[in-house]
Amino acid sequence: MSAEDFGFPDQYRLGTPAEYKKVFTNPVKSTDKYFTVLATSNILPHPRLGLAIAKKTIKKAVARNRIKRAVRESFRLQRQHIVGIDIVVLARGDAANAASPILRKSLERHWHKLVDRCDSCS
């Protein structure tokens, strides 16, 4: 495995407002106590991730950044199983105080659920 297998390059990110809007218009949704995850199919051979961690929901910057790191890391480890999906992750208030292993397990459940749901919708 090379170093690029472990990175998070631009091709795996949602970058423009139009790309986010596409996910928000008609998403497949997965929700739990910590996250709301929205997804739609894309025509690319790889998934893309967008983060929408609101300052209103998660007040402290330290907590927001910790959540973002946890989401990116989980996505990076699972992206070979997630093919052709655009994903936007929204954090909920309880995520600020949750331990990292709990966030990781929550995200893993979301990835599996979205892959199953998006396979049937495309």
C-alpha positions as CSV (number, residue, x, y, z in Angstrom):
1,M,0.0,0.0,0.0
2,S,1.2,3.5,-0.8
3,A,0.9,6.7,1.2
4,E,-1.9,7.9,-1.1
5,D,-4.0,4.9,0.0
6,F,-4.1,6.5,3.5
7,G,-4.6,10.1,2.6
8,F,-7.8,12.2,2.0
9,P,-7.2,13.9,-1.4
10,D,-9.5,16.5,-3.0
11,Q,-11.1,13.9,-5.3
12,Y,-12.8,12.4,-2.2
13,R,-14.3,15.7,-1.0
14,L,-17.4,17.6,-1.9
15,G,-16.1,21.0,-2.8
16,T,-18.7,23.3,-4.3
17,P,-22.0,24.5,-2.9
18,A,-23.7,22.8,-5.9
19,E,-22.3,19.4,-4.9
20,Y,-23.7,19.9,-1.4
21,K,-27.0,21.1,-2.7
22,K,-27.3,18.0,-4.8
23,V,-27.0,15.8,-1.7
24,F,-29.4,17.9,0.3
25,T,-32.2,17.9,-2.3
26,N,-33.1,14.2,-2.5
27,P,-31.0,12.3,0.0
28,V,-31.0,8.8,1.5
29,K,-30.9,9.5,5.2
30,S,-29.4,7.7,8.2
31,T,-29.8,9.2,11.7
32,D,-28.8,8.3,15.2
33,K,-28.0,10.0,18.5
34,Y,-24.7,11.4,17.2
35,F,-25.0,12.0,13.5
36,T,-27.4,12.6,10.6
37,V,-25.8,11.3,7.4
38,L,-27.2,12.2,4.0
39,A,-26.2,10.4,0.8
40,T,-27.0,10.3,-3.0
41,S,-25.5,8.2,-5.8
42,N,-22.9,9.8,-8.0
43,I,-21.5,8.7,-11.4
44,L,-17.9,8.6,-10.1
45,P,-16.1,5.4,-9.3
46,H,-15.3,6.6,-5.8
47,P,-17.2,8.2,-2.9
48,R,-17.0,11.8,-1.8
49,L,-17.5,13.2,1.7
50,G,-18.8,16.6,2.8
51,L,-18.9,17.8,6.4
52,A,-21.5,20.2,7.8
53,I,-20.7,20.5,11.5
54,A,-22.6,23.6,12.7
55,K,-21.3,26.0,15.2
56,K,-24.8,26.3,16.6
57,T,-24.9,22.6,17.4
58,I,-21.4,22.0,18.5
59,K,-20.3,25.2,20.3
60,K,-16.6,24.6,21.0
61,A,-14.1,24.6,18.1
62,V,-12.1,21.8,19.8
63,A,-15.1,19.5,19.8
64,R,-16.0,20.4,16.2
65,N,-12.5,19.6,15.0
66,R,-12.4,16.4,16.9
67,I,-15.7,15.3,15.3
68,K,-14.4,16.2,11.8
69,R,-11.2,14.2,12.4
70,A,-13.2,11.2,13.5
71,V,-15.5,11.4,10.5
72,R,-12.6,11.8,8.0
73,E,-10.7,8.9,9.5
74,S,-13.7,6.6,9.5
75,F,-14.5,7.5,5.9
76,R,-10.9,7.0,4.9
77,L,-10.9,3.5,6.4
78,Q,-14.2,2.5,4.9
79,R,-14.1,4.2,1.5
80,Q,-13.1,1.0,-0.5
81,H,-16.5,-0.4,0.6
82,I,-18.4,2.8,-0.3
83,V,-18.5,3.2,-4.1
84,G,-20.2,5.9,-6.1
85,I,-21.9,7.8,-3.2
86,D,-21.8,11.5,-2.2
87,I,-22.1,11.8,1.5
88,V,-22.8,14.8,3.8
89,V,-22.3,14.3,7.6
90,L,-24.1,16.5,10.0
91,A,-23.2,16.3,13.7
92,R,-25.8,16.3,16.4
93,G,-25.4,17.8,19.9
94,D,-24.6,14.5,21.7
95,A,-21.5,14.0,19.5
96,A,-19.6,16.8,21.3
97,N,-19.3,14.7,24.5
98,A,-19.1,11.3,23.0
99,A,-15.9,9.3,23.1
100,S,-14.0,8.6,19.9
101,P,-14.7,4.8,19.8
102,I,-18.5,5.5,20.1
103,L,-18.3,8.0,17.2
104,R,-16.4,5.4,15.2
105,K,-19.0,2.7,15.7
106,S,-21.8,5.0,15.0
107,L,-20.2,6.1,11.7
108,E,-19.4,2.5,10.7
109,R,-23.1,1.7,11.1
110,H,-24.1,4.7,9.0
111,W,-21.7,3.7,6.2
112,H,-23.1,0.2,6.0
113,K,-26.7,1.4,6.1
114,L,-26.1,4.0,3.4
115,V,-24.3,1.5,1.1
116,D,-27.3,-0.9,1.3
117,R,-29.8,1.9,0.8
118,C,-28.0,3.6,-2.1
119,D,-27.5,0.3,-3.9
120,S,-31.2,-0.2,-4.0
121,C,-32.0,3.4,-5.1
122,S,-29.5,3.6,-8.0
